[in-house]
Amino acid sequence: MRGYASIAAAFCALTLAACGGSKVLTLGTRKPKIVAGPELVELPVPAGEEGNNISNATLTDDMLEIVFSSNWIIRTAKRASIHDRFDGAVVVLPASDSLTKRTSPAISPDGRTLWFASKPDDSHDYDVWVSQRSSRALDWPAAVRSDSLSTPGNDLPRPLGNHGLVLPLSVYHTDITGKAFEIFFANRGSISDDFAPPVAALDLPHPPGGSATDPFLTDDGLHLFYSDQSNGNPGDIVLAEHDAWGHPFDRGEPVEGVNTTDWKEGDPWLSADGKTLYFTSHRIVSLDGGAIGDGGTNSGNYAYLDRIYRVEFDVPWMP
């Protein structure tokens, strides 16, 4: 694994112009190559939410149900097949007096468990909450706070990885310098066990010298997409790897064709077959939902907003 990375890194160092300078490196044949996109994902948000930030998309394993954030509202939408558009988005859990701000939804592959971050107001930190249902045909019941997954910081859960045994999280503390994110992993021995308390992944960028957020761990536990915000970078989606769970990840390299020059990309979610990557980008869009693209002009009905995009990879690229 590291041999491939070393060979490719050396090659790219010799051909830096072809690799796009220091911004994007492409490492070997086992890295994903985009064959379609980026494409704006059209989500049916209701009237009045067109100016909201739409982000944090995660999907069920069959890709027929999506959950996402519309500002502090968590919504879900469904479709009949992966070739259809998603139908009318509904609120997953109505706001309550105790939980007015909700974000970072992470739905399980089978669609029966939902983790999300919530807090009653800005004087509190985000904690992890969980709702479980016995069937996808049912509404989501009231959520409960997860004591084991909540740390002293702000906790943003992400989808399951490593055969359902690991729940990644973004954790941050707010200070006078702003937000510095780091990635944590919560492990469990089997899918019927509770998660152990999250542990920081110190092999990945972390404060005070770095910042990494929005981890997505593949089902084999060997590939990790995340948003690298180190060195003042607004956020590039990178792909890190290791040869076995428990071994250190490499630093990773930006995913070619996904990242813009000046805007934040994050919230990666990869389909089980490795073909489709959903992600959030804070690039300029029209308020009616149309994508303008990197470098557009902010005028008229256009604004810089989070929107969800997708790309298609040439598969197979994972071993």
C-alpha positions as CSV (number, residue, x, y, z in Angstrom):
1,M,0.0,0.0,0.0
2,R,2.7,2.5,1.0
3,G,4.9,1.3,-1.8
4,Y,2.3,2.4,-4.4
5,A,1.9,5.8,-2.6
6,S,5.7,6.3,-2.6
7,I,6.1,5.5,-6.3
8,A,3.2,7.7,-7.3
9,A,4.4,10.6,-5.1
10,A,7.8,10.4,-6.6
11,F,6.4,10.3,-10.1
12,C,4.2,13.3,-9.4
13,A,7.1,15.3,-7.9
14,L,8.9,14.8,-11.2
15,T,5.8,15.9,-13.2
16,L,4.4,18.6,-11.0
17,A,2.8,20.6,-13.8
18,A,0.9,17.6,-15.1
19,C,-0.3,16.9,-11.6
20,G,-1.7,20.4,-11.1
21,G,1.0,21.9,-8.8
22,S,0.7,21.2,-5.1
23,K,-3.1,21.4,-5.1
24,V,-4.0,18.0,-6.5
25,L,-1.9,14.8,-6.7
26,T,-3.1,11.6,-8.3
27,L,-1.5,8.5,-6.7
28,G,-1.4,5.3,-8.8
29,T,-4.1,3.3,-10.4
30,R,-5.8,2.4,-7.1
31,K,-7.0,6.0,-6.6
32,P,-10.5,7.1,-7.8
33,K,-10.8,8.7,-11.2
34,I,-13.8,10.8,-12.0
35,V,-15.7,9.8,-15.2
36,A,-18.8,12.0,-14.6
37,G,-19.5,15.2,-12.6
38,P,-19.4,17.1,-10.4
39,E,-23.2,17.3,-10.7
40,L,-25.5,19.3,-8.5
41,V,-27.9,17.0,-6.6
42,E,-31.4,18.3,-6.8
43,L,-33.1,18.0,-3.5
44,P,-36.8,19.1,-3.0
45,V,-36.5,21.6,-0.2
46,P,-39.7,23.5,0.6
47,A,-40.3,27.1,-0.3
48,G,-38.5,29.4,2.1
49,E,-35.4,27.2,2.3
50,E,-33.9,28.1,-1.0
51,G,-31.4,30.3,0.7
52,N,-30.4,27.8,3.3
53,N,-27.1,25.9,3.3
54,I,-27.9,22.4,2.1
55,S,-25.2,19.9,3.3
56,N,-24.3,16.8,5.2
57,A,-25.8,14.2,2.9
58,T,-25.7,10.6,3.9
59,L,-27.6,7.7,2.2
60,T,-28.8,4.2,2.9
61,D,-26.9,1.4,1.3
62,D,-29.4,1.0,-1.5
63,M,-29.1,4.8,-2.1
64,L,-32.9,5.2,-2.1
65,E,-33.1,7.4,1.0
66,I,-31.1,10.4,1.8
67,V,-30.8,12.5,4.9
68,F,-29.3,16.0,4.9
69,S,-29.1,19.3,6.7
70,S,-31.0,22.5,5.6
71,N,-29.4,25.0,8.0
72,W,-30.4,23.6,11.4
73,I,-33.2,21.3,10.1
74,I,-32.6,17.6,9.2
75,R,-34.6,16.4,6.3
76,T,-35.0,13.1,4.5
77,A,-36.1,12.3,0.9
78,K,-36.7,9.1,-1.0
79,R,-36.8,7.8,-4.5
80,A,-38.0,4.7,-6.3
81,S,-34.6,3.9,-8.0
82,I,-31.1,5.3,-8.1
83,H,-31.9,6.7,-11.6
84,D,-34.8,8.9,-10.2
85,R,-34.7,12.2,-8.5
86,F,-35.5,12.4,-4.8
87,D,-39.1,13.2,-3.9
88,G,-40.4,15.7,-1.4
89,A,-38.1,16.2,1.6
90,V,-39.7,16.0,5.0
91,V,-38.4,16.9,8.5
92,V,-36.9,13.8,10.1
93,L,-37.6,14.9,13.7
94,P,-39.6,18.0,14.5
95,A,-37.7,20.6,16.6
96,S,-38.4,20.4,20.3
97,D,-37.9,22.8,23.1
98,S,-34.7,21.0,24.2
99,L,-33.2,20.5,20.7
100,T,-33.5,23.4,18.5
101,K,-30.3,23.1,16.5
102,R,-29.6,19.8,14.6
103,T,-27.0,18.9,12.1
104,S,-24.6,16.3,10.8
105,P,-27.1,13.4,10.2
106,A,-25.6,10.0,9.7
107,I,-28.0,7.2,8.6
108,S,-27.0,3.6,8.9
109,P,-26.7,1.5,5.8
110,D,-30.0,-0.4,6.6
111,G,-31.8,2.9,7.2
112,R,-32.9,2.0,10.7
113,T,-30.5,4.1,12.9
114,L,-29.9,7.8,12.7
115,W,-27.1,9.6,14.5
116,F,-27.0,13.4,14.5
117,A,-25.6,16.4,16.4
118,S,-27.8,18.7,18.4
119,K,-27.8,21.3,21.1
120,P,-30.5,23.5,22.7
121,D,-28.7,26.8,22.0
122,D,-25.3,28.4,21.4
123,S,-24.4,28.3,25.0
124,H,-24.0,24.5,24.8
125,D,-21.8,22.2,22.8
126,Y,-23.1,19.7,20.2
127,D,-23.7,16.2,21.5
128,V,-24.5,13.0,19.7
129,W,-28.1,11.9,19.6
130,V,-29.5,8.7,18.1
131,S,-33.0,7.6,16.9
132,Q,-33.8,4.0,16.0
133,R,-36.7,2.4,14.2
134,S,-37.6,-1.2,13.4
135,S,-38.6,-0.6,9.8
136,R,-37.8,2.0,7.1
137,A,-41.6,2.3,6.6
138,L,-41.9,3.9,10.0
139,D,-41.3,7.5,11.2
140,W,-38.3,8.2,13.3
141,P,-39.1,8.1,17.1
142,A,-37.8,10.6,19.6
143,A,-34.0,10.6,19.9
144,V,-31.9,10.0,22.9
145,R,-28.5,11.4,23.8
146,S,-25.6,9.0,23.4
147,D,-23.5,9.4,26.6
148,S,-20.8,7.1,25.2
149,L,-20.4,9.0,21.9
150,S,-20.5,12.5,23.4
151,T,-17.2,14.1,24.3
152,P,-16.4,17.4,26.2
153,G,-16.2,19.1,22.8
154,N,-18.6,19.6,19.9
155,D,-19.4,16.2,18.4
156,L,-20.5,15.7,14.8
157,P,-21.2,12.0,14.0
158,R,-20.5,10.5,10.6
159,P,-21.6,7.2,8.9
160,L,-20.6,3.8,10.0
161,G,-17.5,2.1,8.6
162,N,-15.3,-0.9,9.0
163,H,-18.2,-3.4,8.7
164,G,-20.3,-1.4,11.1
165,L,-17.8,-1.6,13.9
166,V,-16.6,2.1,13.8
167,L,-18.4,5.4,14.0
168,P,-16.2,8.3,12.9
169,L,-16.8,11.8,14.3
170,S,-15.6,15.3,13.8
171,V,-14.9,17.0,17.1
172,Y,-14.0,20.7,17.6
173,H,-13.6,23.2,20.4
174,T,-14.2,26.9,19.7
175,D,-11.7,29.4,21.0
176,I,-10.5,32.9,20.1
177,T,-8.8,31.5,16.9
178,G,-12.1,29.9,15.7
179,K,-12.7,26.2,15.0
180,A,-10.0,23.6,14.8
181,F,-11.4,20.1,13.9
182,E,-10.0,16.7,14.6
183,I,-11.2,13.2,13.7
184,F,-12.2,10.7,16.4
185,F,-13.2,7.0,16.0
186,A,-15.6,5.1,18.3
187,N,-15.2,1.3,18.1
188,R,-17.3,-1.6,19.2
189,G,-16.6,-5.4,19.2
190,S,-19.8,-6.4,17.3
191,I,-22.8,-4.6,15.7
192,S,-24.9,-5.5,18.8
193,D,-22.5,-3.9,21.2
194,D,-22.4,-0.3,22.4
195,F,-19.7,2.0,21.2
196,A,-16.7,2.7,23.4
197,P,-15.9,6.4,23.9
198,P,-14.4,8.0,20.8
199,V,-10.6,8.2,20.5
200,A,-8.7,10.9,18.6
201,A,-6.9,9.8,15.4
202,L,-3.6,11.4,16.1
203,D,-2.1,10.0,12.8
204,L,-4.4,12.5,10.9
205,P,-4.2,16.3,10.9
206,H,-5.2,17.7,14.3
207,P,-4.8,20.9,16.4
208,P,-2.8,22.8,17.0
209,G,-0.9,22.3,13.8
210,G,-3.7,20.9,11.6
211,S,-7.4,20.5,11.2
212,A,-9.4,17.6,9.7
213,T,-13.1,17.0,9.6
214,D,-16.0,15.2,8.0
215,P,-14.5,11.6,8.0
216,F,-16.1,8.9,5.8
217,L,-14.7,5.4,6.4
218,T,-15.3,2.7,3.8
219,D,-16.9,-0.6,4.8
220,D,-13.6,-2.4,4.6
221,G,-12.0,0.0,7.0
222,L,-9.1,0.7,4.7
223,H,-10.0,4.0,3.0
224,L,-10.8,7.3,4.7
225,F,-12.2,10.3,2.9
226,Y,-12.1,13.5,4.9
227,S,-11.9,17.3,4.6
228,D,-8.4,18.7,5.3
229,Q,-8.5,22.3,6.6
230,S,-4.9,22.5,7.6
231,N,-2.7,25.6,6.9
232,G,-5.6,27.9,6.4
233,N,-7.2,25.8,3.7
234,P,-11.0,26.2,3.6
235,G,-11.3,22.4,3.1
236,D,-10.2,19.9,0.4
237,I,-11.5,16.3,0.3
238,V,-8.6,14.0,0.6
239,L,-8.3,10.2,0.6
240,A,-6.1,8.4,3.1
241,E,-5.4,4.7,3.4
242,H,-3.9,2.1,5.6
243,D,-3.3,-1.7,5.3
244,A,-5.3,-2.8,8.3
245,W,-7.7,-1.3,10.9
246,G,-5.7,-0.1,13.9
247,H,-2.6,0.8,11.7
248,P,-1.9,4.5,11.1
249,F,-3.4,6.1,8.1
250,D,-1.2,7.9,5.6
251,R,-1.7,11.7,5.4
252,G,-3.8,11.3,2.2
253,E,-3.9,13.3,-1.0
254,P,-6.7,15.5,-2.5
255,V,-9.2,13.7,-4.7
256,E,-8.7,15.0,-8.2
257,G,-11.6,16.8,-9.8
258,V,-13.7,17.3,-6.6
259,N,-12.1,20.3,-5.0
260,T,-12.3,24.0,-6.0
261,T,-9.6,26.5,-5.6
262,D,-10.9,28.8,-2.9
263,W,-14.1,27.2,-1.5
264,K,-14.7,24.5,1.1
265,E,-15.5,20.9,0.1
266,G,-16.5,18.4,2.8
267,D,-19.1,15.8,3.9
268,P,-17.9,13.0,1.6
269,W,-20.1,9.9,1.4
270,L,-19.2,7.0,-0.9
271,S,-21.6,4.3,-2.2
272,A,-20.9,0.7,-1.2
273,D,-19.6,-0.1,-4.7
274,G,-17.1,2.8,-4.6
275,K,-18.7,4.4,-7.7
276,T,-20.6,7.4,-6.4
277,L,-19.3,10.1,-4.1
278,Y,-21.6,12.7,-2.6
279,F,-20.1,15.8,-1.1
280,T,-20.8,19.3,0.0
281,S,-19.2,22.4,-1.7
282,H,-19.5,26.0,-0.7
283,R,-19.3,27.4,-4.2
284,I,-21.5,30.0,-5.9
285,V,-25.0,28.9,-6.8
286,S,-28.2,30.4,-8.0
287,L,-30.9,30.7,-5.4
288,D,-33.2,28.6,-7.6
289,G,-30.8,25.7,-7.2
290,G,-28.7,25.9,-10.3
291,A,-25.0,25.5,-10.1
292,I,-22.8,28.3,-11.4
293,G,-19.4,26.7,-10.7
294,D,-16.0,27.8,-9.4
295,G,-15.1,31.4,-10.2
296,G,-18.7,32.7,-10.9
297,T,-19.8,36.2,-10.0
298,N,-21.8,36.8,-6.9
299,S,-24.6,39.0,-8.1
300,G,-28.4,39.1,-8.6
301,N,-29.9,35.9,-7.4
302,Y,-26.6,34.2,-6.8
303,A,-24.9,33.5,-3.5
304,Y,-22.2,31.4,-1.9
305,L,-24.0,28.6,-0.3
306,D,-23.5,24.9,0.7
307,R,-24.9,22.6,-1.9
308,I,-24.6,18.8,-2.4
309,Y,-22.9,17.5,-5.4
310,R,-21.9,14.0,-6.7
311,V,-19.3,12.5,-9.0
312,E,-19.0,9.1,-10.5
313,F,-15.7,7.1,-10.3
314,D,-14.3,4.6,-12.7
315,V,-14.7,1.3,-10.8
316,P,-13.2,-0.8,-9.5
317,W,-10.6,1.4,-7.9
318,M,-10.6,-0.2,-4.4
319,P,-8.8,-3.6,-4.0
